Amino acid sequence: MDIRRTILWMIFSFSLLFLWNNWQVHNGKPSLFGGAPAAQQQEQAQADGQTPASDAGVPVPTDVAAAPPSEVPATPQPVQTQAEPVVITTDVLRLTFDPVGARLVKAELLKFGAVDDRDRPVVLLDNSPSLTYLVESGAVGPQGAAFPTHRTPFQVTTQARELSGDAMDISFEAVSGGLRVVKTFTVRQGRYDIHVRHALTNVGDAPVSPSVYMQITRDSSKPPGESSFYSTFTGPAVYSEQDKFQKISFADIERDRATYTTQANNGWIGMIQHYFVTAWVPDQGVERTNNLVALGNNLFAMRAIEPAGSLAPQETRVMNAQLWVGPQDQQALEQVAPGLGLVVDYGWLTVIAKPLFAIMTWLHAMLGNWGWTIVALTVLIKLVFFPLSAASYRSMARMKAVAPRLQAMKEKYGDDRQKLNQAMMELYRTEKINPLGGCLPILVQIPVFISLYWVLLASVEMRGAPWILWITDLSVRDPWFILPAIMMATMFLQIRLNPTPPDPIQAKVMMIMPLVFGGMMFFFPAGLVLYWVVNNCLSIAQQWYITRKIANQTAAVAKA
C-alpha cells in the first residue's frame, strides 16, 4: 500500500470532521464532540451568597393564551418559616422537601457514588452556595390572584418518611386566594419516576381559573467531575411530537434567542447533565405552555403551565404528572414517556450508536460485566468488517512482497515523478494490488469508533462499572495508563507488519503516529481504550495470518 495515500486519507477525513464541527459551533449548534455552543463556553462562576432561585419572581408572558397574565410566584419575597425539611428515603432516593412551597430542594441518588467520594451518594438536586438546582410547582391565576405557589408555606399531611412497601405518598397542603392545593408525591420501590398529583379545590364563593405550573430551576454551573479534555451538555431540553428533541443552551436563554416548542399537548421538559436528568412529564393530551426564562444572577427556570379551567365553588380538579429525578437509564426513561430516552444524546451518529448500545445491553445480559461486554462487542465488529480487513491485509502483504521492486524503481527513475508513478501503477496492475485497499477499513471504522466513544461516554451504565484488576471504572481514564501503553505497543507492532515506506520521512511519520494516538488515549475512558486494544490485537493476528499465508503461496509458486 502507498502509505502516503493512507496518511492523506486519514488527514483529509479528520479535517472534514473537524471543519464541520467548527462550522456547527460557529453557528451556535452543539459540538459534535459534546461541547456546548461557543456562546455557552463563557465562564459562569456562581458567587457565594447569591439569591436562591426561589427568591425571584418569574414572569409569565402575557401573550400565552394557555396561561393567564400573572407572576410565578405572585409574592415579591419568600415567606420565612421555621418548618423543618421533610426527608423521604427509598431504596434508591433520598429526597428533601422544603415545606415552603413543598419544593424538592435536594435529591441524593443512593445507588450512585459521588465523583470525589464513592462512599457518598451523588447529589443531583441541591440548594446550596455551590449549586442551585430545584424542582418546584404551584398554582397561578389572573392578575392579583394569590394562589399557593412555590413560596407559600405548606403543611405536611402525611407521617411516613421511609418507604417500607412498594409505594408511599407524601402530601402537602396549602390554602391561598380561595384555592386549596394538595400536592401528593408518590415514590415507589426501585423507581426514579415520581408520580405528582396536584388537587385544586375552590374553597371560595366565586369561580376561579387557576393554572398549574411545573418548574425546574438551575444555575448554569457544570456538574462536578467534568473532564477538561471533553465536554458534555448541561442545560434544558424540550420534547414534543411535532418538533422532537430540542436542546437549549443557557446562553441562548440569557440572550433571549432560544428556539423551542412553546405550545404542545404532549412531550416533556427536562434539565440534562452528564449521566443524570430531571424531567417533568405532564399528562399527555393536555394543552400546555412551555417557557424558559433567565432569572438573572446566573439562574434559569424552565416550566410547563397547564390551565385547569374554571372551578366552581367547592369543585376539585386533579392535575397529574410524572417527575423523573435520576440516572439516564434509557429503557426506564422510555417507559415513562416517549422520547425521554433521547436525553442520552449520541449526537449525529445516533443511528449507529443506538444499535451498538442495544447489542452491548444484550451481551451484558449474558456476560454480566461491561468490560467483557466491550471485548465481545469488539470481536463482533471485527467479524462484520472481516471481508474488508482481509482485502486490506492481502493488499498490504502483496505490497510488502513487491517492496524491493518499488525501491528499485525509485532508484532507477530518481526525481522523475511521472515515470515513477507510471511504473508503480503498472506494477500494481500486473500484481493485482489496490494501493487504496488498506484505507477503506480505516475510513469505515471511523464512524463506528466515534459512535462507540459516545456510547461509552454517555451511557450511565458505564459509570463505576469495573472490568478486571486495576480497571474499576470504565467511564474514566485508566488510572495506571496500562491500556494506553498496550495500545501504543500494538500500534507499533502493526506498523512493523506493514510495508516500510520507501521515503525515510514517511517512515518516521508512521513511527510517530502510535505516540500521537496513544497519547490521546491517556485521557479517554478506559472502556474506549479497551476496545481499541482488543481491536488492534485482533488486527495483528489477522494480518500476521494473511501475510504468512500469502508469503507461503508466493514461495510455493517460486519453487514450481
N, C-alpha and C positions, 0 to 999 in steps of 0.2 A: 504494500500500500504506500502511495506517496504521502508521507507523513505531513508534508506541508499542507496538503489539502485537508487533512483531518483537523489540524490546528486551526486553519482558516474557517472551516465549517463550524467548529466549536465557538470560535470568537464571534463569527457572524451571528450564530443562533443566540448566544448570550447577549450580544449587543442589541439585537432586535428586542429581546425580552426586557432589558433594562431601559431602552429608549421608550418602549411602550409604557412601562411602569412610570417613568418620569413624566411622560405626557399626561397620564392619568392623574398623578399628583398635582401637576401644574394646573389642571382644570378642576381641581377641588375634589377629585374622586379618591377613594381609599387606595392605598398602595397595594399592589399585587402581593407584596411580601408581608402584609399585615399592618403596615403603618397607617396612621390616620392621615387625612389630607394635610397638606403642608400648613394650612392656616391653623390647624389644631396643634401643631408642634411647638407653639409658643409656650414659654414657661408659665405655669399657672399655679404658683405656690399659694397655699392657703394659710393665712396668718392666724396665729393663736388668738383665741378670744373672739373670733368672728361671730357675727349674728347668725344663730341657727336658722335653718330654712323655715322652721315653724314660726319664726317671728316676723316673717314677711308676708304681706298680702299679695295674692296672685290674681291679677285682674282677668276676668273672663271677657273675651271680645264681644262687643255689643252686636256685631253683625252675624253672630252664630245663631241660627234660628232654633236649634235644638236646646239652647241654654238661655235662660233669661238674663238680662243685664244685671250683674251682681259682682261681688268680690268673694274670693276664696282665700282666706276666711273673711267674714264681714267685720270683725273687730280689729282695731288697729294694733293691738298688743295682745300677747298671750295672757290668759288668766293664770295666775300663780296659785298653786295649791301645795299642800304638804302630803298629798297622797303618795303612798309607796308604789314603786313599779310592780307590775304583775308579771312574774316569771313563770312561763309554762315550759315543761320539759317533756319531750317524747324520746323515742329511741334514736332519732336522727336529728332532732332540732332542739335548741333551747331558745325560746322567744321571750323577749322582754317588751311589755306594753307599758306605755305611759298613760295613766288614766285621763290626763288632759288630752282630749281628742281621741282617746282609745287608739293611739298611734303605735305602730310597731317600730320601736326605736333601736332594737338590737336583735340580731339573729346569728346564732352560732351553729355551725354545721358540725355535729358531733362525730361524724364518720370521716372527716377530712382534717388532717393536721395542718397547722399554720406553717407558712414558709420558713419562718425563723425558729420554730419550735414545734416539732411534730407531735409533742405530747399535749399541746393546746389546740383546741378546735379553731377552724377558720371562722373569723368574724366577718360576715358578709354585710349585714346592716349595722350601722352604729351612729351615735350622735355624740361625737367627741371632738376636741380641738383638731385632731388629725384627720377625721373623716366625718362628713355629714351625708348619710345615706338612709333615708326613712321611707316608710310606707304609711300613707295617710288616706283618710276618706272622710266624707261628711255630706251634708245637705246644704244646698243653696237655693235661693228663690228670687223673686223680684226685688228690685232695689228697696232697701230698708228692711227686708225680712231677715231676722236674726236667728236662723235655724242652727241646729247643732253642727259645728264644723270641727276641724282637727285642732281647734284651740278651746273648745268648750269642755269643761270638766264632765267626765262620765263617771257613773257608778258601776262597779263590778257587781254583777248579779249572780255569778256562779262561784262555787267554792273550790272546785278541783284545780290542782296546779300541776299534777303529773299524770301522764297518760298511763292507765293501767289495763285498759282493754283495747278494743280495735279502734275506737274513736272517742273523742272528748270535745265538748263545747265550752267555749269561753265567751261570755256575753257581757256587754257594756250597754248602759242606758243613759240617755240624757234628754231633757226637755228644754226647748227654747223656741221663742217665737210662735208658740201654739203648735209645735210639731215635736212628737216624741220619736226619737231614733234609737233603735235597738240594734247594735252590731253584734253578730254572733260569728265567731271564728271556730271552725270545726277542723281539728287536727286528727290525723289517722296514723296508725302504726306503719312505720316504714315508708311514709309518704312525705314528699316535699310540697305537694299541692295542698292548699288550704282552702276549704270552702268558706266563703264570706257571704253572710246574709244581712242585708240592711232592711229592717222592718220599719216603715214610716207610718205613723198614726197621727191623724189630725185631731188634736185634743182641744182645738179652739171652737169658736162658734161660727166661723166663716170658712168657705172653701179656700184651700191653699194649693199652690202648684210648685212643689219642690222638684229639684233635680239632685241626683246622687253623683258625686264626683269621686273617682278612684285615682289616687295620685302617688307618684314616686318622685321624691326629691333627692338630689345628689349633687355633690360638688364634682369638679372635673379632674380631681387628683387620680393618678394611676394607682391600681392596687399594688400591694407590696409584692416583691419578688419579680417584678418586670425586668426582663433582660435588656441590657444596653445594646446587644447585638441584633436583636429583632424586636419588633413592636407588634402588639395585638390591639384590637379595637376595644375601646371603653366608651360607652355612650348609649343614647337611646336608640330604640328600634320600634318601628310600627309595621304591623302586618294587616293586610286586608285582601280579600279575594280579587278585587279589581286591580290593585297595584302591587300585590305580593309583598315581598320582604324589602323594607327600606331602612337603612341605617342613616342616622343623622349625627353629625359632629356637634360637639358643644360650641365650637367656633361659629358654625353656621347659625345656631340658635342665637348666640350673642350678637351676631351681625344682622339678625332678622332676615336671613336669606335661606332658612331651612325649607326644604320641599318634602312634604309627606301628605298622606291621606288625612284630611280633616273630618270628613263625613263618611260614615260607614254603618252598617248594621251587622258586621261580623269582624273577626280578627281579634287583635290584642295589642297591647303596648307593653314595652319592657325596657329594662336597663341591663346592658350587657357588659361583662368584663371577662377577662381570661378565665375560662373553666366554669364560671358561675353566671347566673341570671336571676333577675327578679322581674316578674311579669304579672300584670292584671289581665284577666280574660273575662270580660263581661259576658252575659248571656248572649248567645248567637241569635240573630234575627231581630234584635232590639236596636233601634236607631240611636246613634251616639255621636258625640263630637270629640275629636282628639285635639289636644292643644299642648304645645311645647313652648315654654317661656324661660327667659333668663331673669332670675330674681336679683341679679347684682351680687357683688361680693363673692364671685366665683361659685354661685349656686344656681341650679337649674331645676325646673319642675316639668314633668310630663303627666298628663292626666286624660282620662276618658270621662265624659259627662253624659249621663243618661237622664232624660226627663221622666219623671214618674207620672206625669199627667195631673189632672185636677183631683184633689181628695176632698170629699165632702166631710163635714164634721163627724168624728168618730170612725172614719173609714181608714183602713190599713192597707198598705200596698207593700209587697216584698220585692226587693231587687237582689238578684243573686249574681255571684261572680266567683271565679277561681283565682286564687293568688298563688303563684309559684315563687318559692324562695329556696334556691338550692343549686345543685350542680347542673351542668348542661348534659344531662342524660337524654340522648336523642330519642330512644324508644319510649321512655316515660313522658317526655315532653310532647311527643306526637299524640299520645293518648289523651292528654289534657286538652289540646286544641290543634286544629290543622295549621301547619306551617310553623308551629312553635319550635320544632326541631331545627329550623333554619338558623337559630341563634348560634349553632355550631357552624360557623361560616367558613367554608373552604375556598371562597372566592371564585375566580373564573374557571377553576378546574374542578368544580363540584361534580361535574358529570363523570369524572374519573375517580375522585376522592370518595364519593358516596359508595360506589361498588367496592372499592378497596376496604373501606371500613366494614361493610357488610360481610365481606369474606373474612376479615380479621375476627369479627364477632363470632362467626361460625367456627373458625379454627379455635378460638379461645374456649368455646363451649366444650371442645373435645380435649384440649391440652391443659387448660386451667392456668396458664402462665403467659403473660403478654410478651415476654422475651422470646420464648419458644414459638409463640404465635408469629412474631416477626420473622423468625428463621424459616418457619414453614411457608409463610407468605412469599418470602424471597425465592424459595425453591419453586413455588407455583409460577411466579412471574418469570423465572428463568426458563421454566418449561414452555411457557407461552411464547417467549422470544427465542426459543431454541433454533428454529429454522433460520431466522435472521442472523443469530450469533454464529451458527455453524457456517453459513455462507461467508460471513466476515472473517472467521478464523481460517477458513480454507484459502481465502484471498490473501490473508497475511502469511500463511505458510508458503504459498507459491511465491509471494513477494520475497520472502526470506531466501527461498531457493535460488531466485534469479538475482539476488543482491550483488554477487560478484560480477555478473554481466552488466548490471546497471552502473557499477563503479567503473568498469572498463569503458563503457560508453562515455561516462563523464570525463575520463582522462583522454579519450580519443577526440571528442569534439570541443573540449575546453570551454571557451566562452561563447561558442556559437549555440545560443539557447534554442534557436529554431530547429536546427538539425538534431540537437539532443532530444528535444521533445518529440520530433517525428520518429526518431529511432525508438524512444521509450514507448510511444503509442503502438508502434509496430510490434514490439516485444510483448506488450500487454495483449495485443490481438492474437498473436500466434500462441501464446501460453494460456489464453483464455483467463486473463486476470482483470478483474474490475478494480481500478485504482480507488474508487469511492466505496468499495464493498464494505470497508471497515467503518465508514462514517454513519451509515443508516442506523445500525443498532444503537449507537450513541444518541443520535437525534431523537429516535423513537422513545428512548428511555428517559429523556429529559422531562417531559410532562409527567411521567409516572413518578419520577424522583421528586418533583415539586409537589405533586399530589400527596405522596406518602409523607413528605415533610409536613404538610398542613394537617394530615390525619394525626400524626404523632404529636404535633404541636397543639392542636385544638381539642383533641379528644380527652375529656376529663378522666376516662378510663386509664390513661397512661400516667396520670398524676399519682406519684407514690408507688407505681407498680414496679416490683423488683424483677430481676432476672436471675442471675446467679452471683454468688460471692460478693464482689465489691459493687456490683450494679444493683443499687437498692431503689433507684427511681429512674425509669426510662424516659421521663419527660424533661430531665435536666442533663447537663453535660456529665461525662464520665469524670468522677472525682479524682481518679488517678491517671487519666489520659491514656489508659492502656489501649482501648479500642481505636482511638485516632492513630496511635503509634502502629498498631497492627495494620490499619488501613494504609498508612504510608508504605509500610513494608510490602504489602500485597500489590500496591500500585507500582513500586519499583520492580517487583518480580514480573508483573505483566509487561512492563516496558522492555525488560530483558528478553522476554519471549517474542517480542515484535521485531521486525526487521530494523536494523540500525540505519538511521538516516545517513545518506552519503555526505550531507553538509554537517560539519562539526558544530556549527551554531545551532542547527536544528536538534542535534543530539543533546546539546547542553540544555536547550529549552525543555526537551522531553524529560530530562532528569530533574529539572526544577519543578515540573508540574506536580509530582507527588507531594513535594514540600508545601506548595501553594494550597492544593486541595486538602491535604492533611491538616495544614494549619487552620483552615476554615472549620474543619470538623472538631477542633478543640472546643468550639463554642456552640456546637449543635447538640440537640438532645441525643442522649446515649442510644435511644431506640433507632434513630435515623442512622447513626454511625454503625450500629449493629447490622442494619440492613445492607449498608454499603460494603462492610467487611465480608459478610456471607456472600454477597453478590460477586465480589472480587475473587473469593476463594473458589466459587463455582466456575467463574470465567477462566481462572487459571487452569483448573482441572480439565475443562472442556477444550481450551486452547492447546494445552500440552498433548491431550489425546489426539486431536485432529492433526497437529503439526507432526507428531510422531508417526501417525498413520500415513500421511502424505509423503513423509521422508522415506518410509519403508517402501511405499509404492514406487517412488522415484528410483530408489536403489534397485528394486526388482526389475524395472524397465531397463536400467543401465546394464545390468548383468545379462539380460536376454539377448 
